[in-house]
Amino acid sequence: MPSPDTFPPQELLEALADISLTGVVLYTPVYNSAKEVVDFAFAFLNPAAQRMLGLPANVAHTYQQQFPDTLGNGAFAFHRDTFLSG
């Protein structure tokens, strides 16, 4: 079994995300004053996700700003509930 020094986990994860044909987006929660999740900030988009969504690597706005219809169609609720489920 190779040692972690041979394949450092962070470097391996970054390399896999860079070459993946699947779009990968990581979000961080945005909370209101009542500690409720009200949105998600884009934390990371791999190159495939950038191409698929037509977004740069460093997106300055939030999930709901980028996809305003998600409140009405249930997509935001799905993401929020999935996050809250742990």
PDB file with SEQRES, HELIX, SHEET and CRYST1 records, atoms N, CA, C and O in Angstrom:
SEQRES   1 A   86  MET PRO SER PRO ASP THR PHE PRO PRO GLN GLU LEU LEU          
SEQRES   2 A   86  GLU ALA LEU ALA ASP ILE SER LEU THR GLY VAL VAL LEU          
SEQRES   3 A   86  TYR THR PRO VAL TYR ASN SER ALA LYS GLU VAL VAL ASP          
SEQRES   4 A   86  PHE ALA PHE ALA PHE LEU ASN PRO ALA ALA GLN ARG MET          
SEQRES   5 A   86  LEU GLY LEU PRO ALA ASN VAL ALA HIS THR TYR GLN GLN          
SEQRES   6 A   86  GLN PHE PRO ASP THR LEU GLY ASN GLY ALA PHE ALA PHE          
SEQRES   7 A   86  HIS ARG ASP THR PHE LEU SER GLY                              
HELIX    1 AA1 PRO A    9  ILE A   19  1                                  11    
HELIX    2 AA2 PRO A   47  LEU A   53  1                                   7    
HELIX    3 AA3 TYR A   63  GLN A   66  1                                   4    
HELIX    4 AA4 THR A   70  ASN A   73  1                                   4    
HELIX    5 AA5 ALA A   75  LEU A   84  1                                  10    
SHEET    1 AA1 2 VAL A  25  TYR A  31  0                                        
SHEET    2 AA1 2 VAL A  37  LEU A  45 -1                                        
CRYST1    1.000    1.000    1.000  90.00  90.00  90.00 P 1           1          
ATOM      1  N   MET A   1       0.844  -1.173   0.000  1.00  0.00           N  
ATOM      2  CA  MET A   1       0.000   0.000   0.000  1.00  0.00           C  
ATOM      3  C   MET A   1       0.892   1.239   0.000  1.00  0.00           C  
ATOM      4  O   MET A   1       1.791   1.339   0.834  1.00  0.00           O  
ATOM      5  N   PRO A   2       0.666   2.191  -0.917  1.00  0.00           N  
ATOM      6  CA  PRO A   2       1.497   3.400  -0.928  1.00  0.00           C  
ATOM      7  C   PRO A   2       1.262   4.232   0.327  1.00  0.00           C  
ATOM      8  O   PRO A   2       0.171   4.240   0.896  1.00  0.00           O  
ATOM      9  N   SER A   3       2.300   4.921   0.736  1.00  0.00           N  
ATOM     10  CA  SER A   3       2.181   5.772   1.922  1.00  0.00           C  
ATOM     11  C   SER A   3       1.500   7.093   1.545  1.00  0.00           C  
ATOM     12  O   SER A   3       1.491   7.465   0.372  1.00  0.00           O  
ATOM     13  N   PRO A   4       0.925   7.812   2.534  1.00  0.00           N  
ATOM     14  CA  PRO A   4       0.328   9.120   2.251  1.00  0.00           C  
ATOM     15  C   PRO A   4       1.316  10.119   1.667  1.00  0.00           C  
ATOM     16  O   PRO A   4       0.922  11.073   0.995  1.00  0.00           O  
ATOM     17  N   ASP A   5       2.619   9.894   1.931  1.00  0.00           N  
ATOM     18  CA  ASP A   5       3.632  10.784   1.359  1.00  0.00           C  
ATOM     19  C   ASP A   5       3.734  10.605  -0.155  1.00  0.00           C  
ATOM     20  O   ASP A   5       4.042  11.550  -0.881  1.00  0.00           O  
ATOM     21  N   THR A   6       3.473   9.392  -0.618  1.00  0.00           N  
ATOM     22  CA  THR A   6       3.542   9.108  -2.053  1.00  0.00           C  
ATOM     23  C   THR A   6       2.385   9.772  -2.788  1.00  0.00           C  
ATOM     24  O   THR A   6       2.571  10.344  -3.862  1.00  0.00           O  
ATOM     25  N   PHE A   7       1.186   9.695  -2.205  1.00  0.00           N  
ATOM     26  CA  PHE A   7      -0.018  10.285  -2.790  1.00  0.00           C  
ATOM     27  C   PHE A   7      -0.703  11.155  -1.741  1.00  0.00           C  
ATOM     28  O   PHE A   7      -1.671  10.714  -1.122  1.00  0.00           O  
ATOM     29  N   PRO A   8      -0.223  12.385  -1.525  1.00  0.00           N  
ATOM     30  CA  PRO A   8      -0.858  13.247  -0.522  1.00  0.00           C  
ATOM     31  C   PRO A   8      -2.342  13.436  -0.856  1.00  0.00           C  
ATOM     32  O   PRO A   8      -2.672  13.785  -1.990  1.00  0.00           O  
ATOM     33  N   PRO A   9      -3.244  13.211   0.111  1.00  0.00           N  
ATOM     34  CA  PRO A   9      -4.683  13.245  -0.154  1.00  0.00           C  
ATOM     35  C   PRO A   9      -5.170  14.539  -0.807  1.00  0.00           C  
ATOM     36  O   PRO A   9      -5.979  14.484  -1.733  1.00  0.00           O  
ATOM     37  N   GLN A  10      -4.703  15.687  -0.352  1.00  0.00           N  
ATOM     38  CA  GLN A  10      -5.166  16.958  -0.920  1.00  0.00           C  
ATOM     39  C   GLN A  10      -4.739  17.087  -2.380  1.00  0.00           C  
ATOM     40  O   GLN A  10      -5.535  17.488  -3.229  1.00  0.00           O  
ATOM     41  N   GLU A  11      -3.515  16.755  -2.665  1.00  0.00           N  
ATOM     42  CA  GLU A  11      -3.024  16.841  -4.039  1.00  0.00           C  
ATOM     43  C   GLU A  11      -3.734  15.833  -4.943  1.00  0.00           C  
ATOM     44  O   GLU A  11      -4.035  16.134  -6.098  1.00  0.00           O  
ATOM     45  N   LEU A  12      -3.997  14.649  -4.421  1.00  0.00           N  
ATOM     46  CA  LEU A  12      -4.696  13.632  -5.191  1.00  0.00           C  
ATOM     47  C   LEU A  12      -6.122  14.080  -5.493  1.00  0.00           C  
ATOM     48  O   LEU A  12      -6.591  13.928  -6.621  1.00  0.00           O  
ATOM     49  N   LEU A  13      -6.810  14.628  -4.503  1.00  0.00           N  
ATOM     50  CA  LEU A  13      -8.176  15.113  -4.698  1.00  0.00           C  
ATOM     51  C   LEU A  13      -8.208  16.230  -5.739  1.00  0.00           C  
ATOM     52  O   LEU A  13      -9.072  16.231  -6.616  1.00  0.00           O  
ATOM     53  N   GLU A  14      -7.286  17.168  -5.652  1.00  0.00           N  
ATOM     54  CA  GLU A  14      -7.224  18.270  -6.622  1.00  0.00           C  
ATOM     55  C   GLU A  14      -6.966  17.747  -8.027  1.00  0.00           C  
ATOM     56  O   GLU A  14      -7.592  18.211  -8.981  1.00  0.00           O  
ATOM     57  N   ALA A  15      -6.061  16.797  -8.170  1.00  0.00           N  
ATOM     58  CA  ALA A  15      -5.755  16.230  -9.490  1.00  0.00           C  
ATOM     59  C   ALA A  15      -6.967  15.502 -10.065  1.00  0.00           C  
ATOM     60  O   ALA A  15      -7.268  15.636 -11.251  1.00  0.00           O  
ATOM     61  N   LEU A  16      -7.663  14.731  -9.225  1.00  0.00           N  
ATOM     62  CA  LEU A  16      -8.855  14.023  -9.697  1.00  0.00           C  
ATOM     63  C   LEU A  16      -9.949  14.990 -10.118  1.00  0.00           C  
ATOM     64  O   LEU A  16     -10.606  14.776 -11.137  1.00  0.00           O  
ATOM     65  N   ALA A  17     -10.151  16.050  -9.349  1.00  0.00           N  
ATOM     66  CA  ALA A  17     -11.165  17.053  -9.705  1.00  0.00           C  
ATOM     67  C   ALA A  17     -10.800  17.751 -11.015  1.00  0.00           C  
ATOM     68  O   ALA A  17     -11.673  18.035 -11.836  1.00  0.00           O  
ATOM     69  N   ASP A  18      -9.519  18.023 -11.207  1.00  0.00           N  
ATOM     70  CA  ASP A  18      -9.076  18.713 -12.428  1.00  0.00           C  
ATOM     71  C   ASP A  18      -9.307  17.879 -13.686  1.00  0.00           C  
ATOM     72  O   ASP A  18      -9.642  18.431 -14.734  1.00  0.00           O  
ATOM     73  N   ILE A  19      -9.133  16.562 -13.599  1.00  0.00           N  
ATOM     74  CA  ILE A  19      -9.251  15.727 -14.804  1.00  0.00           C  
ATOM     75  C   ILE A  19     -10.624  15.080 -14.957  1.00  0.00           C  
ATOM     76  O   ILE A  19     -10.910  14.466 -15.985  1.00  0.00           O  
ATOM     77  N   SER A  20     -11.470  15.214 -13.945  1.00  0.00           N  
ATOM     78  CA  SER A  20     -12.787  14.589 -13.989  1.00  0.00           C  
ATOM     79  C   SER A  20     -13.646  15.170 -15.105  1.00  0.00           C  
ATOM     80  O   SER A  20     -13.644  16.380 -15.334  1.00  0.00           O  
ATOM     81  N   LEU A  21     -14.375  14.309 -15.790  1.00  0.00           N  
ATOM     82  CA  LEU A  21     -15.330  14.763 -16.798  1.00  0.00           C  
ATOM     83  C   LEU A  21     -16.667  15.130 -16.160  1.00  0.00           C  
ATOM     84  O   LEU A  21     -17.537  15.706 -16.812  1.00  0.00           O  
ATOM     85  N   THR A  22     -16.820  14.794 -14.888  1.00  0.00           N  
ATOM     86  CA  THR A  22     -18.027  15.107 -14.135  1.00  0.00           C  
ATOM     87  C   THR A  22     -17.855  16.450 -13.440  1.00  0.00           C  
ATOM     88  O   THR A  22     -16.817  16.711 -12.832  1.00  0.00           O  
ATOM     89  N   GLY A  23     -18.868  17.298 -13.531  1.00  0.00           N  
ATOM     90  CA  GLY A  23     -18.819  18.583 -12.849  1.00  0.00           C  
ATOM     91  C   GLY A  23     -18.924  18.395 -11.347  1.00  0.00           C  
ATOM     92  O   GLY A  23     -19.796  17.673 -10.863  1.00  0.00           O  
ATOM     93  N   VAL A  24     -18.036  19.043 -10.612  1.00  0.00           N  
ATOM     94  CA  VAL A  24     -18.042  18.978  -9.153  1.00  0.00           C  
ATOM     95  C   VAL A  24     -18.126  20.404  -8.621  1.00  0.00           C  
ATOM     96  O   VAL A  24     -17.290  21.252  -8.935  1.00  0.00           O  
ATOM     97  N   VAL A  25     -19.157  20.650  -7.806  1.00  0.00           N  
ATOM     98  CA  VAL A  25     -19.338  21.955  -7.172  1.00  0.00           C  
ATOM     99  C   VAL A  25     -19.437  21.733  -5.669  1.00  0.00           C  
ATOM    100  O   VAL A  25     -20.225  20.908  -5.207  1.00  0.00           O  
ATOM    101  N   LEU A  26     -18.642  22.466  -4.917  1.00  0.00           N  
ATOM    102  CA  LEU A  26     -18.729  22.426  -3.460  1.00  0.00           C  
ATOM    103  C   LEU A  26     -19.289  23.757  -2.982  1.00  0.00           C  
ATOM    104  O   LEU A  26     -18.879  24.825  -3.438  1.00  0.00           O  
ATOM    105  N   TYR A  27     -20.230  23.670  -2.058  1.00  0.00           N  
ATOM    106  CA  TYR A  27     -20.876  24.852  -1.503  1.00  0.00           C  
ATOM    107  C   TYR A  27     -20.533  25.000  -0.027  1.00  0.00           C  
ATOM    108  O   TYR A  27     -20.208  24.020   0.645  1.00  0.00           O  
ATOM    109  N   THR A  28     -20.606  26.229   0.471  1.00  0.00           N  
ATOM    110  CA  THR A  28     -20.573  26.477   1.911  1.00  0.00           C  
ATOM    111  C   THR A  28     -21.885  27.144   2.276  1.00  0.00           C  
ATOM    112  O   THR A  28     -22.382  27.983   1.525  1.00  0.00           O  
ATOM    113  N   PRO A  29     -22.458  26.781   3.424  1.00  0.00           N  
ATOM    114  CA  PRO A  29     -23.759  27.335   3.783  1.00  0.00           C  
ATOM    115  C   PRO A  29     -23.683  28.810   4.147  1.00  0.00           C  
ATOM    116  O   PRO A  29     -22.681  29.294   4.673  1.00  0.00           O  
ATOM    117  N   VAL A  30     -24.773  29.507   3.851  1.00  0.00           N  
ATOM    118  CA  VAL A  30     -24.947  30.899   4.255  1.00  0.00           C  
ATOM    119  C   VAL A  30     -26.098  30.902   5.253  1.00  0.00           C  
ATOM    120  O   VAL A  30     -27.194  30.435   4.943  1.00  0.00           O  
ATOM    121  N   TYR A  31     -25.851  31.428   6.454  1.00  0.00           N  
ATOM    122  CA  TYR A  31     -26.845  31.415   7.522  1.00  0.00           C  
ATOM    123  C   TYR A  31     -27.435  32.813   7.731  1.00  0.00           C  
ATOM    124  O   TYR A  31     -26.770  33.821   7.493  1.00  0.00           O  
ATOM    125  N   ASN A  32     -28.682  32.856   8.174  1.00  0.00           N  
ATOM    126  CA  ASN A  32     -29.274  34.123   8.586  1.00  0.00           C  
ATOM    127  C   ASN A  32     -29.030  34.299  10.089  1.00  0.00           C  
ATOM    128  O   ASN A  32     -28.355  33.479  10.711  1.00  0.00           O  
ATOM    129  N   SER A  33     -29.580  35.369  10.669  1.00  0.00           N  
ATOM    130  CA  SER A  33     -29.336  35.645  12.090  1.00  0.00           C  
ATOM    131  C   SER A  33     -29.950  34.595  13.008  1.00  0.00           C  
ATOM    132  O   SER A  33     -29.536  34.466  14.160  1.00  0.00           O  
ATOM    133  N   ALA A  34     -30.934  33.842  12.511  1.00  0.00           N  
ATOM    134  CA  ALA A  34     -31.553  32.772  13.300  1.00  0.00           C  
ATOM    135  C   ALA A  34     -30.820  31.442  13.126  1.00  0.00           C  
ATOM    136  O   ALA A  34     -31.309  30.399  13.562  1.00  0.00           O  
ATOM    137  N   LYS A  35     -29.649  31.478  12.491  1.00  0.00           N  
ATOM    138  CA  LYS A  35     -28.823  30.283  12.251  1.00  0.00           C  
ATOM    139  C   LYS A  35     -29.491  29.273  11.318  1.00  0.00           C  
ATOM    140  O   LYS A  35     -29.250  28.071  11.431  1.00  0.00           O  
ATOM    141  N   GLU A  36     -30.326  29.754  10.399  1.00  0.00           N  
ATOM    142  CA  GLU A  36     -30.953  28.904   9.394  1.00  0.00           C  
ATOM    143  C   GLU A  36     -30.166  29.021   8.094  1.00  0.00           C  
ATOM    144  O   GLU A  36     -29.671  30.096   7.756  1.00  0.00           O  
ATOM    145  N   VAL A  37     -30.054  27.921   7.375  1.00  0.00           N  
ATOM    146  CA  VAL A  37     -29.382  27.958   6.076  1.00  0.00           C  
ATOM    147  C   VAL A  37     -30.326  28.618   5.081  1.00  0.00           C  
ATOM    148  O   VAL A  37     -31.421  28.120   4.819  1.00  0.00           O  
ATOM    149  N   VAL A  38     -29.881  29.754   4.528  1.00  0.00           N  
ATOM    150  CA  VAL A  38     -30.730  30.507   3.603  1.00  0.00           C  
ATOM    151  C   VAL A  38     -30.158  30.539   2.182  1.00  0.00           C  
ATOM    152  O   VAL A  38     -30.829  30.983   1.251  1.00  0.00           O  
ATOM    153  N   ASP A  39     -28.940  30.074   2.022  1.00  0.00           N  
ATOM    154  CA  ASP A  39     -28.310  30.061   0.699  1.00  0.00           C  
ATOM    155  C   ASP A  39     -27.018  29.269   0.807  1.00  0.00           C  
ATOM    156  O   ASP A  39     -26.648  28.805   1.886  1.00  0.00           O  
ATOM    157  N   PHE A  40     -26.340  29.119  -0.315  1.00  0.00           N  
ATOM    158  CA  PHE A  40     -25.034  28.475  -0.362  1.00  0.00           C  
ATOM    159  C   PHE A  40     -24.099  29.328  -1.203  1.00  0.00           C  
ATOM    160  O   PHE A  40     -24.477  29.823  -2.265  1.00  0.00           O  
ATOM    161  N   ALA A  41     -22.881  29.493  -0.721  1.00  0.00           N  
ATOM    162  CA  ALA A  41     -21.849  30.185  -1.492  1.00  0.00           C  
ATOM    163  C   ALA A  41     -21.048  29.133  -2.250  1.00  0.00           C  
ATOM    164  O   ALA A  41     -20.802  28.043  -1.733  1.00  0.00           O  
ATOM    165  N   PHE A  42     -20.646  29.453  -3.458  1.00  0.00           N  
ATOM    166  CA  PHE A  42     -19.798  28.550  -4.227  1.00  0.00           C  
ATOM    167  C   PHE A  42     -18.400  28.561  -3.612  1.00  0.00           C  
ATOM    168  O   PHE A  42     -17.781  29.618  -3.489  1.00  0.00           O  
ATOM    169  N   ALA A  43     -17.908  27.399  -3.230  1.00  0.00           N  
ATOM    170  CA  ALA A  43     -16.573  27.294  -2.650  1.00  0.00           C  
ATOM    171  C   ALA A  43     -15.564  26.758  -3.659  1.00  0.00           C  
ATOM    172  O   ALA A  43     -14.386  27.110  -3.616  1.00  0.00           O  
ATOM    173  N   PHE A  44     -16.038  25.895  -4.575  1.00  0.00           N  
ATOM    174  CA  PHE A  44     -15.124  25.278  -5.540  1.00  0.00           C  
ATOM    175  C   PHE A  44     -15.914  24.764  -6.725  1.00  0.00           C  
ATOM    176  O   PHE A  44     -16.959  24.135  -6.562  1.00  0.00           O  
ATOM    177  N   LEU A  45     -15.413  25.031  -7.911  1.00  0.00           N  
ATOM    178  CA  LEU A  45     -15.946  24.449  -9.136  1.00  0.00           C  
ATOM    179  C   LEU A  45     -14.772  23.849  -9.891  1.00  0.00           C  
ATOM    180  O   LEU A  45     -13.803  24.546 -10.192  1.00  0.00           O  
ATOM    181  N   ASN A  46     -14.852  22.558 -10.199  1.00  0.00           N  
ATOM    182  CA  ASN A  46     -13.770  21.978 -10.984  1.00  0.00           C  
ATOM    183  C   ASN A  46     -13.926  22.434 -12.451  1.00  0.00           C  
ATOM    184  O   ASN A  46     -14.963  22.991 -12.809  1.00  0.00           O  
ATOM    185  N   PRO A  47     -12.925  22.209 -13.287  1.00  0.00           N  
ATOM    186  CA  PRO A  47     -13.002  22.680 -14.670  1.00  0.00           C  
ATOM    187  C   PRO A  47     -14.240  22.193 -15.425  1.00  0.00           C  
ATOM    188  O   PRO A  47     -14.806  22.945 -16.219  1.00  0.00           O  
ATOM    189  N   ALA A  48     -14.668  20.956 -15.193  1.00  0.00           N  
ATOM    190  CA  ALA A  48     -15.863  20.449 -15.883  1.00  0.00           C  
ATOM    191  C   ALA A  48     -17.100  21.228 -15.448  1.00  0.00           C  
ATOM    192  O   ALA A  48     -17.937  21.565 -16.285  1.00  0.00           O  
ATOM    193  N   ALA A  49     -17.230  21.517 -14.169  1.00  0.00           N  
ATOM    194  CA  ALA A  49     -18.373  22.297 -13.677  1.00  0.00           C  
ATOM    195  C   ALA A  49     -18.332  23.718 -14.234  1.00  0.00           C  
ATOM    196  O   ALA A  49     -19.370  24.290 -14.567  1.00  0.00           O  
ATOM    197  N   GLN A  50     -17.154  24.271 -14.332  1.00  0.00           N  
ATOM    198  CA  GLN A  50     -17.016  25.615 -14.901  1.00  0.00           C  
ATOM    199  C   GLN A  50     -17.527  25.641 -16.341  1.00  0.00           C  
ATOM    200  O   GLN A  50     -18.244  26.559 -16.739  1.00  0.00           O  
ATOM    201  N   ARG A  51     -17.152  24.630 -17.112  1.00  0.00           N  
ATOM    202  CA  ARG A  51     -17.602  24.560 -18.507  1.00  0.00           C  
ATOM    203  C   ARG A  51     -19.106  24.346 -18.584  1.00  0.00           C  
ATOM    204  O   ARG A  51     -19.792  25.009 -19.361  1.00  0.00           O  
ATOM    205  N   MET A  52     -19.621  23.417 -17.777  1.00  0.00           N  
ATOM    206  CA  MET A  52     -21.049  23.081 -17.827  1.00  0.00           C  
ATOM    207  C   MET A  52     -21.931  24.257 -17.414  1.00  0.00           C  
ATOM    208  O   MET A  52     -22.991  24.479 -18.000  1.00  0.00           O  
ATOM    209  N   LEU A  53     -21.493  25.006 -16.411  1.00  0.00           N  
ATOM    210  CA  LEU A  53     -22.296  26.106 -15.889  1.00  0.00           C  
ATOM    211  C   LEU A  53     -21.938  27.453 -16.504  1.00  0.00           C  
ATOM    212  O   LEU A  53     -22.639  28.444 -16.297  1.00  0.00           O  
ATOM    213  N   GLY A  54     -20.850  27.484 -17.258  1.00  0.00           N  
ATOM    214  CA  GLY A  54     -20.417  28.753 -17.846  1.00  0.00           C  
ATOM    215  C   GLY A  54     -19.985  29.753 -16.798  1.00  0.00           C  
ATOM    216  O   GLY A  54     -20.231  30.952 -16.930  1.00  0.00           O  
ATOM    217  N   LEU A  55     -19.334  29.255 -15.747  1.00  0.00           N  
ATOM    218  CA  LEU A  55     -18.906  30.100 -14.637  1.00  0.00           C  
ATOM    219  C   LEU A  55     -17.396  30.039 -14.471  1.00  0.00           C  
ATOM    220  O   LEU A  55     -16.765  29.055 -14.859  1.00  0.00           O  
ATOM    221  N   PRO A  56     -16.812  31.090 -13.894  1.00  0.00           N  
ATOM    222  CA  PRO A  56     -15.377  31.052 -13.604  1.00  0.00           C  
ATOM    223  C   PRO A  56     -15.100  30.235 -12.350  1.00  0.00           C  
ATOM    224  O   PRO A  56     -16.025  29.855 -11.632  1.00  0.00           O  
ATOM    225  N   ALA A  57     -13.843  29.971 -12.092  1.00  0.00           N  
ATOM    226  CA  ALA A  57     -13.457  29.190 -10.923  1.00  0.00           C  
ATOM    227  C   ALA A  57     -13.854  29.897  -9.622  1.00  0.00           C  
ATOM    228  O   ALA A  57     -14.256  29.244  -8.659  1.00  0.00           O  
ATOM    229  N   ASN A  58     -13.744  31.201  -9.595  1.00  0.00           N  
ATOM    230  CA  ASN A  58     -14.061  31.978  -8.394  1.00  0.00           C  
ATOM    231  C   ASN A  58     -15.359  32.731  -8.600  1.00  0.00           C  
ATOM    232  O   ASN A  58     -15.353  33.875  -9.054  1.00  0.00           O  
ATOM    233  N   VAL A  59     -16.470  32.097  -8.268  1.00  0.00           N  
ATOM    234  CA  VAL A  59     -17.783  32.708  -8.426  1.00  0.00           C  
ATOM    235  C   VAL A  59     -18.033  33.613  -7.229  1.00  0.00           C  
ATOM    236  O   VAL A  59     -17.899  33.185  -6.082  1.00  0.00           O  
ATOM    237  N   ALA A  60     -18.395  34.856  -7.493  1.00  0.00           N  
ATOM    238  CA  ALA A  60     -18.559  35.833  -6.418  1.00  0.00           C  
ATOM    239  C   ALA A  60     -19.978  35.888  -5.860  1.00  0.00           C  
ATOM    240  O   ALA A  60     -20.219  36.611  -4.894  1.00  0.00           O  
ATOM    241  N   HIS A  61     -20.905  35.162  -6.427  1.00  0.00           N  
ATOM    242  CA  HIS A  61     -22.268  35.219  -5.922  1.00  0.00           C  
ATOM    243  C   HIS A  61     -22.709  33.858  -5.403  1.00  0.00           C  
ATOM    244  O   HIS A  61     -21.943  32.895  -5.424  1.00  0.00           O  
ATOM    245  N   THR A  62     -23.944  33.792  -4.940  1.00  0.00           N  
ATOM    246  CA  THR A  62     -24.421  32.587  -4.275  1.00  0.00           C  
ATOM    247  C   THR A  62     -25.257  31.720  -5.214  1.00  0.00           C  
ATOM    248  O   THR A  62     -25.567  32.097  -6.344  1.00  0.00           O  
ATOM    249  N   TYR A  63     -25.604  30.554  -4.699  1.00  0.00           N  
ATOM    250  CA  TYR A  63     -26.414  29.584  -5.438  1.00  0.00           C  
ATOM    251  C   TYR A  63     -27.724  30.210  -5.907  1.00  0.00           C  
ATOM    252  O   TYR A  63     -28.090  30.089  -7.077  1.00  0.00           O  
ATOM    253  N   GLN A  64     -28.430  30.879  -4.997  1.00  0.00           N  
ATOM    254  CA  GLN A  64     -29.717  31.461  -5.371  1.00  0.00           C  
ATOM    255  C   GLN A  64     -29.571  32.664  -6.304  1.00  0.00           C  
ATOM    256  O   GLN A  64     -30.456  32.918  -7.121  1.00  0.00           O  
ATOM    257  N   GLN A  65     -28.487  33.392  -6.197  1.00  0.00           N  
ATOM    258  CA  GLN A  65     -28.241  34.479  -7.144  1.00  0.00           C  
ATOM    259  C   GLN A  65     -27.993  33.919  -8.542  1.00  0.00           C  
ATOM    260  O   GLN A  65     -28.453  34.485  -9.534  1.00  0.00           O  
ATOM    261  N   GLN A  66     -27.271  32.816  -8.615  1.00  0.00           N  
ATOM    262  CA  GLN A  66     -26.974  32.203  -9.909  1.00  0.00           C  
ATOM    263  C   GLN A  66     -28.184  31.470 -10.479  1.00  0.00           C  
ATOM    264  O   GLN A  66     -28.414  31.478 -11.688  1.00  0.00           O  
ATOM    265  N   PHE A  67     -28.949  30.843  -9.603  1.00  0.00           N  
ATOM    266  CA  PHE A  67     -30.103  30.042 -10.034  1.00  0.00           C  
ATOM    267  C   PHE A  67     -31.359  30.489  -9.283  1.00  0.00           C  
ATOM    268  O   PHE A  67     -31.809  29.783  -8.380  1.00  0.00           O  
ATOM    269  N   PRO A  68     -31.933  31.635  -9.629  1.00  0.00           N  
ATOM    270  CA  PRO A  68     -33.063  32.186  -8.866  1.00  0.00           C  
ATOM    271  C   PRO A  68     -34.321  31.323  -8.884  1.00  0.00           C  
ATOM    272  O   PRO A  68     -35.149  31.443  -7.981  1.00  0.00           O  
ATOM    273  N   ASP A  69     -34.488  30.474  -9.864  1.00  0.00           N  
ATOM    274  CA  ASP A  69     -35.691  29.636  -9.933  1.00  0.00           C  
ATOM    275  C   ASP A  69     -35.681  28.486  -8.935  1.00  0.00           C  
ATOM    276  O   ASP A  69     -36.684  27.786  -8.794  1.00  0.00           O  
ATOM    277  N   THR A  70     -34.574  28.282  -8.247  1.00  0.00           N  
ATOM    278  CA  THR A  70     -34.468  27.110  -7.373  1.00  0.00           C  
ATOM    279  C   THR A  70     -35.353  27.195  -6.137  1.00  0.00           C  
ATOM    280  O   THR A  70     -35.663  26.161  -5.545  1.00  0.00           O  
ATOM    281  N   LEU A  71     -35.766  28.374  -5.731  1.00  0.00           N  
ATOM    282  CA  LEU A  71     -36.701  28.465  -4.611  1.00  0.00           C  
ATOM    283  C   LEU A  71     -38.057  27.910  -5.016  1.00  0.00           C  
ATOM    284  O   LEU A  71     -38.696  27.190  -4.249  1.00  0.00           O  
ATOM    285  N   GLY A  72     -38.490  28.244  -6.214  1.00  0.00           N  
ATOM    286  CA  GLY A  72     -39.794  27.811  -6.684  1.00  0.00           C  
ATOM    287  C   GLY A  72     -39.854  26.365  -7.139  1.00  0.00           C  
ATOM    288  O   GLY A  72     -40.892  25.718  -7.007  1.00  0.00           O  
ATOM    289  N   ASN A  73     -38.761  25.853  -7.669  1.00  0.00           N  
ATOM    290  CA  ASN A  73     -38.807  24.486  -8.215  1.00  0.00           C  
ATOM    291  C   ASN A  73     -38.344  23.415  -7.227  1.00  0.00           C  
ATOM    292  O   ASN A  73     -38.335  22.231  -7.563  1.00  0.00           O  
ATOM    293  N   GLY A  74     -37.965  23.812  -6.030  1.00  0.00           N  
ATOM    294  CA  GLY A  74     -37.598  22.850  -4.997  1.00  0.00           C  
ATOM    295  C   GLY A  74     -36.136  22.449  -4.970  1.00  0.00           C  
ATOM    296  O   GLY A  74     -35.729  21.709  -4.074  1.00  0.00           O  
ATOM    297  N   ALA A  75     -35.330  22.909  -5.915  1.00  0.00           N  
ATOM    298  CA  ALA A  75     -33.924  22.495  -5.959  1.00  0.00           C  
ATOM    299  C   ALA A  75     -33.150  23.021  -4.748  1.00  0.00           C  
ATOM    300  O   ALA A  75     -32.338  22.298  -4.172  1.00  0.00           O  
ATOM    301  N   PHE A  76     -33.399  24.288  -4.357  1.00  0.00           N  
ATOM    302  CA  PHE A  76     -32.691  24.803  -3.182  1.00  0.00           C  
ATOM    303  C   PHE A  76     -33.082  24.015  -1.937  1.00  0.00           C  
ATOM    304  O   PHE A  76     -32.219  23.656  -1.137  1.00  0.00           O  
ATOM    305  N   ALA A  77     -34.364  23.745  -1.767  1.00  0.00           N  
ATOM    306  CA  ALA A  77     -34.836  22.979  -0.604  1.00  0.00           C  
ATOM    307  C   ALA A  77     -34.170  21.598  -0.570  1.00  0.00           C  
ATOM    308  O   ALA A  77     -33.798  21.113   0.498  1.00  0.00           O  
ATOM    309  N   PHE A  78     -34.024  20.977  -1.728  1.00  0.00           N  
ATOM    310  CA  PHE A  78     -33.355  19.670  -1.801  1.00  0.00           C  
ATOM    311  C   PHE A  78     -31.906  19.786  -1.316  1.00  0.00           C  
ATOM    312  O   PHE A  78     -31.462  18.987  -0.492  1.00  0.00           O  
ATOM    313  N   HIS A  79     -31.171  20.777  -1.825  1.00  0.00           N  
ATOM    314  CA  HIS A  79     -29.771  20.962  -1.419  1.00  0.00           C  
ATOM    315  C   HIS A  79     -29.684  21.281   0.069  1.00  0.00           C  
ATOM    316  O   HIS A  79     -28.853  20.713   0.777  1.00  0.00           O  
ATOM    317  N   ARG A  80     -30.538  22.190   0.548  1.00  0.00           N  
ATOM    318  CA  ARG A  80     -30.519  22.571   1.965  1.00  0.00           C  
ATOM    319  C   ARG A  80     -30.837  21.368   2.844  1.00  0.00           C  
ATOM    320  O   ARG A  80     -30.123  21.106   3.812  1.00  0.00           O  
ATOM    321  N   ASP A  81     -31.887  20.642   2.523  1.00  0.00           N  
ATOM    322  CA  ASP A  81     -32.277  19.499   3.344  1.00  0.00           C  
ATOM    323  C   ASP A  81     -31.212  18.405   3.329  1.00  0.00           C  
ATOM    324  O   ASP A  81     -30.975  17.749   4.344  1.00  0.00           O  
ATOM    325  N   THR A  82     -30.580  18.213   2.193  1.00  0.00           N  
ATOM    326  CA  THR A  82     -29.495  17.236   2.105  1.00  0.00           C  
ATOM    327  C   THR A  82     -28.333  17.663   3.002  1.00  0.00           C  
ATOM    328  O   THR A  82     -27.777  16.840   3.729  1.00  0.00           O  
ATOM    329  N   PHE A  83     -27.968  18.935   2.955  1.00  0.00           N  
ATOM    330  CA  PHE A  83     -26.895  19.448   3.809  1.00  0.00           C  
ATOM    331  C   PHE A  83     -27.251  19.264   5.286  1.00  0.00           C  
ATOM    332  O   PHE A  83     -26.427  18.805   6.077  1.00  0.00           O  
ATOM    333  N   LEU A  84     -28.478  19.625   5.649  1.00  0.00           N  
ATOM    334  CA  LEU A  84     -28.891  19.540   7.046  1.00  0.00           C  
ATOM    335  C   LEU A  84     -29.013  18.115   7.555  1.00  0.00           C  
ATOM    336  O   LEU A  84     -28.969  17.886   8.763  1.00  0.00           O  
ATOM    337  N   SER A  85     -29.165  17.157   6.657  1.00  0.00           N  
ATOM    338  CA  SER A  85     -29.304  15.760   7.084  1.00  0.00           C  
ATOM    339  C   SER A  85     -27.982  15.172   7.575  1.00  0.00           C  
ATOM    340  O   SER A  85     -27.951  14.114   8.203  1.00  0.00           O  
ATOM    341  N   GLY A  86     -26.884  15.888   7.272  1.00  0.00           N  
ATOM    342  CA  GLY A  86     -25.581  15.405   7.705  1.00  0.00           C  
ATOM    343  C   GLY A  86     -25.065  14.300   6.842  1.00  0.00           C  
ATOM    344  O   GLY A  86     -23.972  13.788   7.084  1.00  0.00           O  
TER     345      GLY A  86                                                      
END                                                                             
